[in-house]
Amino acid sequence: MKLLDPTTFENWIPPHSIKWYKQLSHLQKNYEYPWRSVLSEPNGESMFDQIVMQTIPNKKVLDVGCGHGEFTLKCSLVAKEIVGFDATDNFVQVGNDNKKSNASFIVGNIKDGLPFKAEEFNCAYIRKGPTSAYLALKQVIKKGGAIIGLHPGDALGKELPLLFPHLFEISEGTPILDSIEQKLKLSNFSQSHIKTVDSTEYIQSPLDILKLRCFGQHPSIFETLKEKNLTPITTIFEQNATEKGLPIHFSRYIVQIIV
């Protein structure tokens, strides 16, 4: 049985577009992955979190693309002051509802620039936020300050379109890495370095495959795929899974910058 291509559905929204984030914030208050999986250690996300926590103590920090602010509030435990910045007002509202005395949250689109004074912050981080932020951050971070970025690697889940043709799209080249490198070149920072961290993600069930693919989409897309394609997806999953789950590539780019 041929698997359906969800991008052909009338109500499919391109992931990580402004419209997609707005819909996601209405579907769920928190920016959290709905699928169950286990990550091998070390992985790019845990490494990034450790670098950030070592960088921000007693500093004024900017979190670009903060989502609902869970990591922002975690960082507020060690930062002197922290500001979360995100384009999705529903997520920012959740952050403000839970904020602490040294944490605040602001709605804004990075494409319109950052509404802060020159050199207002000691450092900043982008945890899976927009790569376009690098162009604006140089103006608001003090000279010699640090910027740390975390972005999905181009090899992320590269097995999925091979295992589940049509359900997942094949990605060619390294568009994410190319975009980061272009932004860093234009920003002309004092120092910049990109590290690729590869590990393994074990997806726990066939339904979790569908949840991963339908993340942020209208629930009707998930229900249609479940009705039409769950049986062949289950067969493919069981043929390729290990005791830990279905192993796929988990890749992250970690960017470290000195302004």
Contacts in CASP RR format, 6 or more apart in sequence:
PFRMAT RR
TARGET T0000
AUTHOR 0000-0000-0000
METHOD contacts of the structure
MODEL  1
MKLLDPTTFENWIPPHSIKWYKQLSHLQKNYEYPWRSVLSEPNGESMFDQ
IVMQTIPNKKVLDVGCGHGEFTLKCSLVAKEIVGFDATDNFVQVGNDNKK
SNASFIVGNIKDGLPFKAEEFNCAYIRKGPTSAYLALKQVIKKGGAIIGL
HPGDALGKELPLLFPHLFEISEGTPILDSIEQKLKLSNFSQSHIKTVDST
EYIQSPLDILKLRCFGQHPSIFETLKEKNLTPITTIFEQNATEKGLPIHF
SRYIVQIIV
1 229 0 8 1.000
1 231 0 8 1.000
1 232 0 8 1.000
2 166 0 8 1.000
3 164 0 8 1.000
3 165 0 8 1.000
3 166 0 8 1.000
3 167 0 8 1.000
3 229 0 8 1.000
3 232 0 8 1.000
3 233 0 8 1.000
4 166 0 8 1.000
4 167 0 8 1.000
4 224 0 8 1.000
4 225 0 8 1.000
4 228 0 8 1.000
4 229 0 8 1.000
5 166 0 8 1.000
5 167 0 8 1.000
6 12 0 8 1.000
6 167 0 8 1.000
6 213 0 8 1.000
6 214 0 8 1.000
6 217 0 8 1.000
6 221 0 8 1.000
6 225 0 8 1.000
7 169 0 8 1.000
9 221 0 8 1.000
9 224 0 8 1.000
11 217 0 8 1.000
11 218 0 8 1.000
11 220 0 8 1.000
11 221 0 8 1.000
12 217 0 8 1.000
12 221 0 8 1.000
13 19 0 8 1.000
13 20 0 8 1.000
13 23 0 8 1.000
13 216 0 8 1.000
13 217 0 8 1.000
13 218 0 8 1.000
14 20 0 8 1.000
15 215 0 8 1.000
15 216 0 8 1.000
18 87 0 8 1.000
18 109 0 8 1.000
20 216 0 8 1.000
21 87 0 8 1.000
21 88 0 8 1.000
21 91 0 8 1.000
22 88 0 8 1.000
22 90 0 8 1.000
23 216 0 8 1.000
23 217 0 8 1.000
23 218 0 8 1.000
24 31 0 8 1.000
24 88 0 8 1.000
24 215 0 8 1.000
24 216 0 8 1.000
25 31 0 8 1.000
25 88 0 8 1.000
25 89 0 8 1.000
25 90 0 8 1.000
25 91 0 8 1.000
26 90 0 8 1.000
27 216 0 8 1.000
27 219 0 8 1.000
28 34 0 8 1.000
29 68 0 8 1.000
29 90 0 8 1.000
29 91 0 8 1.000
29 94 0 8 1.000
30 68 0 8 1.000
30 70 0 8 1.000
30 91 0 8 1.000
30 94 0 8 1.000
31 67 0 8 1.000
31 68 0 8 1.000
31 91 0 8 1.000
33 212 0 8 1.000
33 215 0 8 1.000
34 211 0 8 1.000
34 215 0 8 1.000
35 203 0 8 1.000
35 204 0 8 1.000
35 208 0 8 1.000
35 209 0 8 1.000
35 211 0 8 1.000
35 212 0 8 1.000
35 215 0 8 1.000
36 203 0 8 1.000
36 204 0 8 1.000
36 205 0 8 1.000
36 208 0 8 1.000
37 201 0 8 1.000
37 202 0 8 1.000
37 203 0 8 1.000
37 204 0 8 1.000
37 208 0 8 1.000
37 212 0 8 1.000
38 201 0 8 1.000
38 202 0 8 1.000
38 204 0 8 1.000
38 244 0 8 1.000
38 245 0 8 1.000
39 45 0 8 1.000
39 46 0 8 1.000
39 199 0 8 1.000
39 200 0 8 1.000
39 201 0 8 1.000
39 202 0 8 1.000
39 250 0 8 1.000
40 199 0 8 1.000
40 200 0 8 1.000
40 201 0 8 1.000
40 202 0 8 1.000
40 250 0 8 1.000
41 199 0 8 1.000
42 197 0 8 1.000
42 199 0 8 1.000
43 197 0 8 1.000
43 199 0 8 1.000
43 250 0 8 1.000
43 252 0 8 1.000
44 150 0 8 1.000
44 197 0 8 1.000
44 199 0 8 1.000
44 250 0 8 1.000
44 252 0 8 1.000
44 254 0 8 1.000
45 150 0 8 1.000
45 252 0 8 1.000
47 197 0 8 1.000
47 252 0 8 1.000
47 254 0 8 1.000
48 127 0 8 1.000
48 148 0 8 1.000
48 149 0 8 1.000
48 150 0 8 1.000
48 252 0 8 1.000
48 254 0 8 1.000
49 71 0 8 1.000
51 148 0 8 1.000
51 254 0 8 1.000
51 256 0 8 1.000
52 75 0 8 1.000
52 125 0 8 1.000
52 127 0 8 1.000
52 148 0 8 1.000
53 75 0 8 1.000
53 78 0 8 1.000
55 123 0 8 1.000
55 125 0 8 1.000
55 146 0 8 1.000
55 148 0 8 1.000
56 75 0 8 1.000
56 78 0 8 1.000
56 79 0 8 1.000
56 82 0 8 1.000
56 123 0 8 1.000
56 125 0 8 1.000
57 78 0 8 1.000
57 79 0 8 1.000
58 78 0 8 1.000
58 79 0 8 1.000
58 80 0 8 1.000
59 79 0 8 1.000
59 80 0 8 1.000
59 121 0 8 1.000
59 122 0 8 1.000
59 123 0 8 1.000
60 79 0 8 1.000
60 80 0 8 1.000
60 81 0 8 1.000
60 82 0 8 1.000
60 120 0 8 1.000
60 121 0 8 1.000
60 122 0 8 1.000
61 75 0 8 1.000
61 79 0 8 1.000
61 80 0 8 1.000
61 81 0 8 1.000
61 82 0 8 1.000
61 83 0 8 1.000
61 121 0 8 1.000
61 122 0 8 1.000
61 123 0 8 1.000
61 124 0 8 1.000
61 125 0 8 1.000
62 82 0 8 1.000
62 83 0 8 1.000
62 84 0 8 1.000
62 85 0 8 1.000
62 114 0 8 1.000
62 116 0 8 1.000
62 120 0 8 1.000
62 121 0 8 1.000
62 123 0 8 1.000
62 124 0 8 1.000
62 125 0 8 1.000
62 137 0 8 1.000
62 140 0 8 1.000
62 141 0 8 1.000
63 69 0 8 1.000
63 71 0 8 1.000
63 72 0 8 1.000
63 75 0 8 1.000
63 82 0 8 1.000
63 83 0 8 1.000
63 84 0 8 1.000
63 85 0 8 1.000
63 124 0 8 1.000
63 125 0 8 1.000
63 127 0 8 1.000
64 84 0 8 1.000
64 85 0 8 1.000
64 110 0 8 1.000
64 114 0 8 1.000
64 124 0 8 1.000
64 125 0 8 1.000
64 126 0 8 1.000
64 129 0 8 1.000
64 130 0 8 1.000
64 133 0 8 1.000
64 137 0 8 1.000
65 84 0 8 1.000
65 85 0 8 1.000
65 86 0 8 1.000
65 87 0 8 1.000
65 110 0 8 1.000
65 126 0 8 1.000
65 127 0 8 1.000
65 128 0 8 1.000
65 129 0 8 1.000
65 130 0 8 1.000
65 133 0 8 1.000
66 72 0 8 1.000
66 84 0 8 1.000
66 85 0 8 1.000
66 86 0 8 1.000
66 91 0 8 1.000
66 92 0 8 1.000
66 95 0 8 1.000
66 105 0 8 1.000
66 127 0 8 1.000
67 86 0 8 1.000
67 88 0 8 1.000
67 91 0 8 1.000
67 92 0 8 1.000
68 91 0 8 1.000
68 94 0 8 1.000
68 95 0 8 1.000
69 84 0 8 1.000
69 86 0 8 1.000
69 91 0 8 1.000
69 94 0 8 1.000
69 95 0 8 1.000
69 98 0 8 1.000
69 105 0 8 1.000
71 127 0 8 1.000
72 82 0 8 1.000
72 84 0 8 1.000
72 95 0 8 1.000
72 103 0 8 1.000
72 105 0 8 1.000
73 95 0 8 1.000
73 98 0 8 1.000
73 99 0 8 1.000
73 100 0 8 1.000
73 103 0 8 1.000
75 82 0 8 1.000
76 82 0 8 1.000
76 100 0 8 1.000
76 102 0 8 1.000
76 103 0 8 1.000
79 102 0 8 1.000
80 102 0 8 1.000
81 102 0 8 1.000
81 103 0 8 1.000
82 102 0 8 1.000
82 103 0 8 1.000
82 104 0 8 1.000
83 103 0 8 1.000
83 104 0 8 1.000
83 105 0 8 1.000
83 106 0 8 1.000
83 116 0 8 1.000
83 121 0 8 1.000
84 92 0 8 1.000
84 103 0 8 1.000
84 104 0 8 1.000
84 105 0 8 1.000
84 106 0 8 1.000
85 105 0 8 1.000
85 106 0 8 1.000
85 108 0 8 1.000
85 110 0 8 1.000
85 114 0 8 1.000
86 92 0 8 1.000
86 105 0 8 1.000
86 106 0 8 1.000
86 107 0 8 1.000
86 108 0 8 1.000
87 107 0 8 1.000
87 108 0 8 1.000
87 109 0 8 1.000
87 110 0 8 1.000
88 107 0 8 1.000
89 107 0 8 1.000
92 105 0 8 1.000
92 106 0 8 1.000
92 107 0 8 1.000
95 105 0 8 1.000
96 104 0 8 1.000
96 105 0 8 1.000
99 105 0 8 1.000
106 115 0 8 1.000
108 115 0 8 1.000
110 130 0 8 1.000
110 132 0 8 1.000
110 133 0 8 1.000
110 136 0 8 1.000
111 132 0 8 1.000
113 136 0 8 1.000
114 136 0 8 1.000
114 137 0 8 1.000
114 139 0 8 1.000
114 140 0 8 1.000
116 140 0 8 1.000
117 140 0 8 1.000
118 139 0 8 1.000
118 140 0 8 1.000
119 139 0 8 1.000
119 140 0 8 1.000
119 141 0 8 1.000
119 142 0 8 1.000
119 143 0 8 1.000
120 140 0 8 1.000
121 140 0 8 1.000
121 141 0 8 1.000
121 142 0 8 1.000
122 141 0 8 1.000
122 142 0 8 1.000
122 145 0 8 1.000
123 141 0 8 1.000
123 145 0 8 1.000
123 146 0 8 1.000
123 147 0 8 1.000
123 148 0 8 1.000
124 137 0 8 1.000
124 140 0 8 1.000
124 141 0 8 1.000
124 146 0 8 1.000
124 147 0 8 1.000
124 148 0 8 1.000
125 147 0 8 1.000
125 148 0 8 1.000
125 149 0 8 1.000
125 150 0 8 1.000
126 133 0 8 1.000
126 134 0 8 1.000
126 147 0 8 1.000
126 148 0 8 1.000
126 149 0 8 1.000
126 150 0 8 1.000
126 151 0 8 1.000
126 255 0 8 1.000
127 149 0 8 1.000
127 150 0 8 1.000
128 150 0 8 1.000
128 151 0 8 1.000
128 152 0 8 1.000
129 151 0 8 1.000
131 151 0 8 1.000
131 176 0 8 1.000
131 179 0 8 1.000
131 180 0 8 1.000
131 183 0 8 1.000
132 183 0 8 1.000
134 147 0 8 1.000
134 180 0 8 1.000
134 183 0 8 1.000
134 184 0 8 1.000
134 187 0 8 1.000
134 255 0 8 1.000
134 257 0 8 1.000
135 183 0 8 1.000
135 186 0 8 1.000
135 187 0 8 1.000
137 147 0 8 1.000
137 187 0 8 1.000
137 259 0 8 1.000
138 187 0 8 1.000
138 188 0 8 1.000
138 189 0 8 1.000
138 259 0 8 1.000
141 147 0 8 1.000
141 259 0 8 1.000
142 259 0 8 1.000
143 259 0 8 1.000
144 190 0 8 1.000
144 258 0 8 1.000
144 259 0 8 1.000
145 258 0 8 1.000
145 259 0 8 1.000
146 256 0 8 1.000
146 257 0 8 1.000
146 258 0 8 1.000
146 259 0 8 1.000
147 189 0 8 1.000
147 255 0 8 1.000
147 256 0 8 1.000
147 257 0 8 1.000
147 259 0 8 1.000
148 254 0 8 1.000
148 255 0 8 1.000
148 256 0 8 1.000
148 257 0 8 1.000
149 253 0 8 1.000
149 254 0 8 1.000
149 255 0 8 1.000
149 256 0 8 1.000
149 257 0 8 1.000
150 252 0 8 1.000
150 253 0 8 1.000
150 254 0 8 1.000
150 255 0 8 1.000
151 176 0 8 1.000
151 180 0 8 1.000
151 252 0 8 1.000
151 253 0 8 1.000
151 255 0 8 1.000
152 176 0 8 1.000
152 251 0 8 1.000
152 252 0 8 1.000
152 253 0 8 1.000
153 176 0 8 1.000
153 177 0 8 1.000
153 196 0 8 1.000
153 251 0 8 1.000
153 252 0 8 1.000
153 253 0 8 1.000
154 171 0 8 1.000
154 173 0 8 1.000
154 174 0 8 1.000
154 175 0 8 1.000
154 176 0 8 1.000
154 177 0 8 1.000
154 251 0 8 1.000
155 198 0 8 1.000
155 249 0 8 1.000
155 251 0 8 1.000
156 249 0 8 1.000
156 250 0 8 1.000
156 251 0 8 1.000
156 252 0 8 1.000
157 201 0 8 1.000
157 248 0 8 1.000
157 249 0 8 1.000
157 250 0 8 1.000
157 251 0 8 1.000
158 171 0 8 1.000
158 248 0 8 1.000
158 249 0 8 1.000
159 247 0 8 1.000
159 248 0 8 1.000
159 249 0 8 1.000
160 167 0 8 1.000
160 168 0 8 1.000
160 209 0 8 1.000
160 248 0 8 1.000
161 167 0 8 1.000
161 168 0 8 1.000
161 169 0 8 1.000
161 170 0 8 1.000
161 171 0 8 1.000
163 236 0 8 1.000
163 240 0 8 1.000
163 246 0 8 1.000
164 209 0 8 1.000
164 233 0 8 1.000
164 236 0 8 1.000
167 209 0 8 1.000
167 213 0 8 1.000
167 225 0 8 1.000
167 229 0 8 1.000
167 233 0 8 1.000
168 213 0 8 1.000
176 253 0 8 1.000
177 194 0 8 1.000
177 253 0 8 1.000
180 194 0 8 1.000
180 253 0 8 1.000
180 255 0 8 1.000
181 194 0 8 1.000
184 192 0 8 1.000
184 194 0 8 1.000
184 255 0 8 1.000
184 257 0 8 1.000
189 257 0 8 1.000
189 258 0 8 1.000
189 259 0 8 1.000
190 258 0 8 1.000
190 259 0 8 1.000
191 257 0 8 1.000
191 258 0 8 1.000
192 255 0 8 1.000
192 256 0 8 1.000
192 257 0 8 1.000
192 258 0 8 1.000
193 255 0 8 1.000
193 256 0 8 1.000
193 257 0 8 1.000
194 253 0 8 1.000
194 254 0 8 1.000
194 255 0 8 1.000
195 253 0 8 1.000
195 254 0 8 1.000
195 255 0 8 1.000
195 256 0 8 1.000
196 251 0 8 1.000
196 252 0 8 1.000
196 253 0 8 1.000
197 251 0 8 1.000
197 252 0 8 1.000
197 253 0 8 1.000
197 254 0 8 1.000
198 249 0 8 1.000
198 250 0 8 1.000
198 251 0 8 1.000
199 250 0 8 1.000
199 251 0 8 1.000
200 247 0 8 1.000
200 248 0 8 1.000
200 249 0 8 1.000
200 250 0 8 1.000
201 247 0 8 1.000
201 248 0 8 1.000
201 249 0 8 1.000
201 250 0 8 1.000
202 242 0 8 1.000
202 244 0 8 1.000
202 245 0 8 1.000
202 246 0 8 1.000
202 247 0 8 1.000
202 248 0 8 1.000
203 209 0 8 1.000
203 212 0 8 1.000
203 237 0 8 1.000
203 245 0 8 1.000
203 246 0 8 1.000
203 248 0 8 1.000
204 245 0 8 1.000
205 237 0 8 1.000
206 230 0 8 1.000
206 233 0 8 1.000
206 234 0 8 1.000
206 237 0 8 1.000
206 238 0 8 1.000
207 226 0 8 1.000
207 230 0 8 1.000
209 233 0 8 1.000
209 237 0 8 1.000
209 246 0 8 1.000
210 222 0 8 1.000
210 225 0 8 1.000
210 226 0 8 1.000
210 229 0 8 1.000
210 230 0 8 1.000
210 233 0 8 1.000
211 222 0 8 1.000
213 225 0 8 1.000
214 221 0 8 1.000
214 222 0 8 1.000
214 225 0 8 1.000
237 246 0 8 1.000
240 246 0 8 1.000
241 247 0 8 1.000
END
